[in-house]
Amino acid sequence: MSSAAAATRAFGLDRGLPFPLPDLAEADVILLAGSNAAETMPPFTRWLADVAHVWGVDPALIPGPGRSAFELLDALGTPGGARAPLVMGSNVAVSSPAAGRIARRLDALEFLAVCDPVLSETAALADVVLPVAQWAEETGTMTNLEGRVLLRRRAAPPPPGVRTDLEVIAALAGLDAPGDWDPAPERVFGELRRASAGGPADYSGISYARIAAEDGVFWPCPSPDHRGTPRMFLDRFATPDGRARFFPVEHRSAAKDLDTDYPVYPTTGRLLQHYQSGAQTRRVPALREAQPEPFVEVHPDLASACALEGGDRVRVVSRRGQAEGLVRITDTIRADTVFMPFHWGGAGSVQLVTNPALDPVSKMPEFKVCAVRLEAVR
């Protein structure tokens, strides 16, 4: 809940699911699934006893919170890190800050397996790639940003031999712990209902039938006759006295600010035509034609100072690496800042440049700011 939302009583919009990346500190094998980039959401491991009860296992066997996502990736292949990850739904070779550093960590692994519907840059590095169904090829639920749990029906069956993520996880679980690992989505959702009962993110009153009948149900919903919670904190906040808490934040400059060698700020972002690391959208001809390659937005004054013209190829260089793109001159950006989208890998990957310095609280990397210089590619 942001302070602005609290101040204006715009409650119910700033919500998140409690699914961070846990760290198996002593494990040889770890599952990396696409999710929040750092532990900025309440860790679901707070309710380990409930989860363990549903699964019928000792709570001590379920790992607790550990490293943030970048710290976990940066430890791959090291004595204290995982040696054989299974990556699901995440293109970490492109999406991680200081991507060249993470590529070296992936290369140091003893074994890498990737589950993906396409051959992403991360999948191309894997020893084994397991093709899995895309979102339209499997049934399940999704929770949108307003907290509404929606039912997503399968639109088409996956190709022969292609499994869903649940089928892959169930098959792997059965290798080590034979038992009833039913990958049916509705049954797995039933486990979530039981495990979340009584907790802050209570799904126990939500069922597939009810979602379909009501066009979605808002969590928390603690019982089948509960109407759901379309607006959280409408009457009080989750504090002893029910009042919101505000905390002042002191500004801190970037971990490595501008200097004479690196006098320009780069910032990153997305484009309308592409999504995340671009592993899927770059394969769609119409989207690829609309935005075919990386570019660098440069203010006219900065372009003049660097002897750059629109359409030139420019190299963006930081202390960690370099990325290339075509110059696009625009006066909608500051003269000390360049913009580069993050949808490409290879030489055009802006994540080769970004700084993995972590926020001390959220552990989110400094994706949006560091220090670079521009070099014309002649």
N, C-alpha and C positions, 0 to 999 in steps of 0.2 A: 504494500500500500504506500504510494508516494505521499510526501508531505503536502504537495499541492492538492491531491485528491482529498486528503484528510481535511485540509483547510476549507475546501469548497464543498465538502460533503458529496463529492462525486464518487461515491462508494460503489464497489461491485465490478469495476472495470479493470482494476490493476491486480489480477489474480495470477497464480501460478500453481503448477502441480509439483508435489514434493518428490521429484525423481532426480537426484543428482547422480553423479558417477561415483560409486563407492570404490575404495581401493583395497585390494587384497594384498596387504603389505608383504606377506611371506609367500605368496602363491607363485607357482611357475606359470599358471595359465590364468588369464583374466579376460573378461568380456567387456569390450568397449562398444557401447551402443550410442547412437546419435541422440544427444540430449542437451541439456543446458551446459554451457561451456565451463562453468565453474559452480561451486556450491553456493549459489546465490539464492536458492530456494530451501525451505525447511527440509532437512534430511529425513527421508522416509525411514531411515534406520532408527529413528526415535521410537518406532512402534515394532521393534524386532520381535518382542514377545508375542504380539498378535499374529505377525506373519509366521513365526515358528509354530504357533498353535495350529494354524490352518494347514501347514505342511506336515505337521507331526514330527518336528525335529527339535533338537536342543537349541535354544536361542543363542548359545555360545558358539554354535557352528556358523552363524550368519555374520559376515564381516560388518564392522561398523564404519563410520565415516573415516576417511583418510585423506590422501592427497587431492588437491584440485585437479581438474582435467589436464591443464598444461604440465603440472608437476608430475602427474602420472605418465604422460607421454614422454616427458623429458627423461624419465627413469627407465624407459624400455631398454632391455638388453644390458642393463647395468647390474652389478651384484645385488642391489637392493630393489630392483625392478622386475617386472614380468618378463619372461623369456619367450612366451608363446601366446600372443593375444589372439582373440577372435573379435574382429571388428564388424559391427552390424550397423548399417544405415549411417555411416559417417565416413567422409573423405578427408581424413586427418592429414594426408600428405599435402593437401591444398588449403584446408581451412585453418590450420594452426599458425600462430604467430611464429616468426623465425622459422619458416617452413623448411629451409635447408638444414637446420639443426635437427628437426623432427625426422626428416628423410634419413639422416645419418643414424638416428636412433632406431628407425624401422629396419635399416640395413644391418644393424647389429644383432637383430633377433635371431634366435635359433629356428623359429618357425612362425609364420604369419598366415592366418586364415581370414578371409573376408567374405561376408555375405552381402551381396548387392545385386540389384536387377541389371546393372550396367557395369562395364569394365572401367571403373573410375581409376584415377591416378593411384590411389591406395591399393585397389584391387590388382593393378598391374604389377605391384611389388610383391604380391602374396605368393606363398608356396601352393596354397589351395584356395580356389574361389568357388563358393557355393552360390549358384544362381537362386534368387528368391523372388517371390511374387511382389508386384507393385501394389500400390494402395487400392487400385480398382479391381485387383484380382483376389482380394481377401475381405472377409467380413470382420467388423470390429467396431469399437467405439472410439470417439475422439472427443476431447473436451476443449471447447473454444475459449477465447480470452475472457468472455463474460461469465465463464463457469458453467455453461450449458453442456451437458453430456449428450452427444448425438450418436445415432446408430448409422453406420456406414455399411450398406449391403454390397456384396460382391457384384460387380457389373459383368465380369467375364471370367471364365476359369483361366488359371495360369497355363503356360505351355506344358506339354508332357515332361515330367522329370523335374519340374520346378516346384520347390516347397515354399510354404509360408515361413515367416520367422518363427512362429510358434511351433511348427512341425520340426524345424531344425533344432530348436532349444529342447523340445521334448525328446527327440532322438538322442541328442547328446546326453541329456539327463539319464535316459534309460541305460546308457552304456556303463555309467558308474553307480547308479542307484536304481536297479530294476524295480518297477512298480507301475502304478496307474498314472502315467504322464499323458493325460488326454489333451491334445492340442486344439480341441474344439473351442472357438473364441468365446462362446457364451458360458462354457464351463469355467474358463479362465477368468472371465469377468465375475463369475460367482465367487472365486477365491478373493478377488479384490474387494468385493462387497463384504465378505466375512472379515478380512484382515483390517479393513478400514473402520469397521463398526465401533462407534464410540469415540473416534478420533476427530481431529479438526476437519479432515477431508473425508467425511463419512459418506460412502456410496451405498451403504447397506439397504437403503430404501429404493434403490434404482434397479430396474430390471429391463431386459431387452423389450419385453412387451409394453412396459410403461413408457419407455423412450419413444417407441413407435407410435403409441396412442396419443402422447402429449407433445409430439414434435420436439422432444428433448426435455431433460430434467436438470435443474440446477443443483449442484452440490453446495454445501452439505445437505444430505437428505437421509436422516437417520431411521426412517421407517416407511413402509409401503403407503401409509396414509398421510405422510408428511408432504406438504406442497412443494418442497424444495426451497432453496434460498436464492431468489433472483438478485437480491442486493445484500451483500454481506455488510455487517457493522452498521446496519440502518439505525439501530437503537443504542448500541454500545460497541466499544472495541474490546478485543480479547485481552484486557488488562484488569487488574483487581478492582479499580474504580470505574472501569468502562470508558475512560477518557483516553484520547489519542496521546501518544508521546512524540514530541519533536526533539530532534537532536541537531545541534549546529554542526556544520561540516566546514572544516578549514580547507581552503584551496591549497593544492599541492601541485607544483609544476611537473611537467613530464620528467620521467626518470633521466632522460638524456635530452636536454633542451638545445636550442639552436646555438651554433657557434660559427666561426668563420669558415670552417671546413664543411659544415652541414647547416646552411642558412635558411632552409625551407622546411615548412611543416607538410607532411603528407597526411591526408585523411582518406578513408576507404568507405565504400558503401555498395549498395546494390543498384541494379538497373531494372527497369520494367520488364525487359524481355528474358531475364535470367533469374535463377534461384540458387542461393547458397553457393556451393563450389562449382555449379554449372555442369555437374557430371551428367545430368539428364537433359537440361535445356539446351546445352551446346550440341546435342544430337538431333534437335528438331530443326529441320531445314529453314522454316519460316523465321524462327527465332535467331538462328545462326546468321541468316541473311540480314536481319535487322541490326544485329550487334555482333559482327563477325570476329572481332579481336579486341584485346585490351587497348585502352587509351588513357591519356593523361590530360586532365583539364588544367590549363595554365592561364593565369591572368595576362592581359596584353603587356603590362609593364614588366612582369617577370620574363615573359617570352622575349621581349626586346633586350633585356639585360643578358639573357642567355643566348642571344642570336638564334632564336627558334622561330619557325613559322608553322602555321597549321599544316598538318600532314607529315611533318618531319618525324623521324623516329627519335625518341628520347630515352635515356637511361636514367632511372631513379635509383640513386645509390645511398645506402645507409651504412652504419657500422656493421651490419649483419649480413648484407647481401645487396643484390640489385635486381631490378625488374625493368622490362622494356615495354613501351607502348607508343602509339601514335599521338602526336600533339593535337589537342583541340583547344583553341584559344577562345576564352570566354571572360566577360567582365562580371559574371555572377559569382566569382570566387575571389577570395582575398589575394592580394599581391604577394603575400608571404606563404601561400598555401597552394598545394596541388591536390587534385582528387584523382583516385584511381579505383575502378571497381574490382571486386575480389572474386569474380566468377571464373577465373582462368588459372590453370597450372602452368608448368614449364617456365620459360623465360619471361612470360607475362604475368607471373604470379606476384601480386603486391605483397603477399604474406612472406616472401623472401626478404622483405624490407622491414616489416613491422617488428615492434619490440615486445618480447615476452615478459617484461616487467609486470609484476602482479599487484593489483590493489590489495592493501594489507587486510581488508575486511572481506570483500567478496571473492578475492583471488581471481578476478577477471583481468586478462591481459590488456595492455595498452594498445588495443587494435587501432585506435583512432588518431593517435598522435605519436610522433617521434621526430627525428631530425634527419633530413636528407639533402643531397645536392642533385642538380640536374646536369646531365652530360649529353650533348648531342651525339647521336650515332651516325657517323659519316661513312 
